[in-house]
């Protein structure tokens, strides 16, 4: 049984994906381009081959295309393919191979993003490391300074304590030194220096001329009310002038003579108060009672010889009923003309007024305590 030629199955149009923004049309083959016929061998007994079926041309819808893809050439028309003989000698139409999918066009390379600079990262890393190191150094410096300041404060407190202790020790040492110095000065004052005493008192000692008699007088105490100088002497030195009603005597110092008035006398204690308008320095009187053995200096004008100095010691304190008061006995040499002269201790202070001596003996002089004269005449 012979069968007719099997018609060629129509080929469905293929859909090809293309660029999303470009539609690629597929052109249909021309009508006159049909599939070629394959001649059958004679005597094959096969009917004539069927007429070739044209392949309808259909447009291929556009598909999205990746960004940057380049459109390709449109597909088709495709060339006719010859029929091939099937097994058994029956020719059949060979379907035109249509690619199921058009390969995507090669992607256009995008310009690469600039790579991140490694140098910048390195610089940042260096800055981070440097900042960390500086921070550590700053913290270490602050800690070191704190510790140093604390140590210095402790040392300063210790120095202040030692300084206070040293000041206290210095104050105690100064006090002890002052005490020793005072004791030494006291001893030095007690140490007898006749030359020093004489130099201090001689400018205040005078020779007195009263009528036919001479003696000694000395300035005492502060200046007189009228601006002059107060003096002491013995009454028996000025007795002739006083008894004759006179009230003025002469005093001599360094060859200069000055008038001196007799203001008051005490015949019992043998003391006379004189005053001159000339200005001289008055001697200081002692406030303590003399003691036996105390060294003294006697200054006067014996026999008219001015500025005569003799030395000795206090021999004793005597009570003399005739003189109505105590007397100082001393062994310093005195002679006529010493009457009324000052008896001075080692501190250049007046302790008495020389008044007399025992005749026929040596080293037995007497003096009136200066305190008695000051009580009678308020000039000391």
GIVEN-V217671 format. One line per field, one symbol per residue. ss: DSSP state (@ for helix, = for strand, . for the rest). burial: + if it has 16 or more other C-alpha atoms within 10 Angstrom, else -. A space follows every 10 residues. Layout:
ss->???
burial->???
//
This chain:
ss->.......... .......... .......... .......... .......... .......... .......... .......... ...==..... ==........ .......... .......@@@ @@@@@@@@@@ @@@@@@@@@@ @@@@@@@@@@ @@@@@@@@@@ @@@@@@@@@@ @@@@@@@@@@ @@@@@@@@@@ ...@@@@@@@ @@@@====== ..======== ........== ===.@@@@@@ @@@....=== ===..===== ======.... ======.... ..=.=..... ....====== .@@@...=== ========== ....====== .......... .===.....= =======... ....=====@ @@@@@@....
burial->-------+-- ---++++++- --+++++++- ---++-+--+ -----+--+- -+-++-+--+ -++-++--+- +--------- --+------+ +++++----- ---+------ ---------- ---------- ---------- ---------- ---------- ---------- ---------- ---------- -+++--++-- ++++++++++ +-++++++++ ++++----++ +++++++++- ++----++++ +++-----++ ++-++---++ +++++++--+ ++++++---+ ---+++++++ ++-+-++-++ +++++++--- -----+++++ ++++-+++++ ++++++++++ +++++++--- --++++++++ +-+---+-++
//
